[in-house]
Amino acid sequence: MSEQAIRRMSADVFLEWCLGREGRYELIDGAPVAMTGANRRHDHILVNTLGLLVDRLRGHRGQVFSPDIAVRIPAGNVRRPDAGIDCGPFNETETWAGAPYLVVEVLSPSTRAFDMVDKVEEYKTVPSLRHIVLVDPDMPEARHWSRQDGEPWGFEVLEGLGATIRLPGIPAVLDLAALYEGLTFRPRPYLVQESGGGP
C-alpha cells in the first residue's frame, strides 16, 4: 500500500490493516499513527483499572476492553483508550467496541494537553458513550465527564485517594485508592512567599 493510500484510509480499511501488525495504531485524519509505549507507572494504573472494572462488572451488563480494542469516532478517527466498557452485543471477532459506554485514559506527558481537550471532544461525539475518565498518573486526581440520555455532558474533578467515580447505569463505582493501589506520590511543590521588608 502506498504512502498516499495510507493517508486516506477509512476506519474499516484501517481496522483491517491493523490485523496481525506489530504495535498499536490510531487512525487520525485518515492516517495511521503509532502509539508510544507507556512507562511502568502508567501501566500499573492501567492494570489496576482493568482489574477493578472486571471486578465491578461481574454479574452486570457490559464487557471490559483493553487498548487492543478500538473506539470509532463518527467523524472518521479511530482511538484506542487505555480501558473501557462496551455495552454492545459481544462479537468475538470484532476489533472495535460496538457500543462503548465508558472510556478511560491514563494521561501521558506527550499527549496530556491533547487528551484533555481534543480527544475528549472526539469521545463526546460517540452516541453510546456515557462516561469519559482521564486519570492523572502523578497525583490522585481524575476528571470525569458524564451524561444521561438526552442531556448535556456534566464534568467533575475528583481529588484524593478517598474520592470515587460513580458510573450509574452499570452500576459501578471506581475508587481512586484502588486505581492507584501500589503507588506512592511525590509531594506537590508549593510556593514560598518571600518576606518583605528591608534591613
C-alpha positions, 0 to 999 in steps of 0.5 A: 500500500502506498504512502498516499493510500495510507493517508486516506484510509477509512476506519474499516480499511484501517481496522483491517490493516491493523490485523496481525501488525506489530504495535498499536495504531490510531487512525487520525485524519485518515492516517495511521499513527503509532502509539508510544509505549507507556512507562511502568507507572502508567501501566500499573494504573492501567492494570489496576483499572482493568482489574477493578472494572472486571471486578465491578462488572461481574454479574452486570451488563457490559464487557471490559476492553483493553487498548487492543480494542478500538473506539470509532469516532463518527467523524472518521478517527479511530482511538484506542483508550487505555480501558473501557466498557462496551455495552454492545452485543459481544462479537468475538471477532470484532476489533472495535467496541460496538457500543462503548459506554465508558472510556478511560485514559491514563494521561501521558506527558506527550499527549496530556494537553491533547487528551484533555481537550481534543480527544475528549471532544472526539469521545463526546461525539460517540452516541453510546458513550456515557462516561469519559475518565482521564486519570492523572498518573502523578497525583490522585486526581481524575476528571470525569465527564458524564451524561444521561440520555438526552442531556448535556455532558456534566464534568467533575474533578475528583481529588484524593485517594478517598474520592470515587467515580460513580458510573450509574447505569452499570452500576459501578463505582471506581475508587481512586485508592484502588486505581492507584493501589501500589503507588506512592506520590511525590509531594506537590511543590508549593510556593514560598512567599518571600518576606518583605521588608528591608534591613 
